[in-house]
């Protein structure tokens, strides 16, 4: 199960990165997330304990959101992507 989850998360992340690099997607200006953070995103299927407080960064022109939730146990930020059903409820990775 974890292998398929990691593969799916990796595919979603690869799509986001290639679209950002090619200019098809652009992050809306924000103070939380930069392109470099996304390029360094770590794929992980481990348990996460994120807080209820969320941050959303809109990806233009699609208007999808990259949703960030802070993990209260280890200071990581978990990233979700609203474009796909799976990645709305499961983190695609984390940023340290």
Residue, then its C-alpha position, 0 to 999 in steps of 0.5 A: x500500500x505504501x509503495x503505491x501511495x508514494x508512487x502516486x504522490x511522486x507522480x503528482x509532485x512531478x506534474x506540479x514541478x514540471x508545470x512550474x518549471x515550464x510556466x504552465x503553472x505559477x504560484x500566486x505571490x505569498x509568504x509561505x511557499x516558493x518554487x524552491x520549496x516545492x522543488x525540495x518537497x520530500x515524499x513521505x507516507x508516514x503518519x503526520x499530526x498536522x494542526x487544523x490551521x491551514x495555509x492555501x497558495x493558489x496555483x494560477x491559471x488553474x486556480x487549484x490550491x496547494x494546501x499547507x498544514x504544519x505538523x505540530x510534532x516535528x515542525x514539518x509542513x505537509x502539502x496537499x493539492x486540491x486538483x486531485x481527489x486523493x491529494x485533498x485528503x492525503x499529503x503528497x509530501x512535506x517541506x522541512 
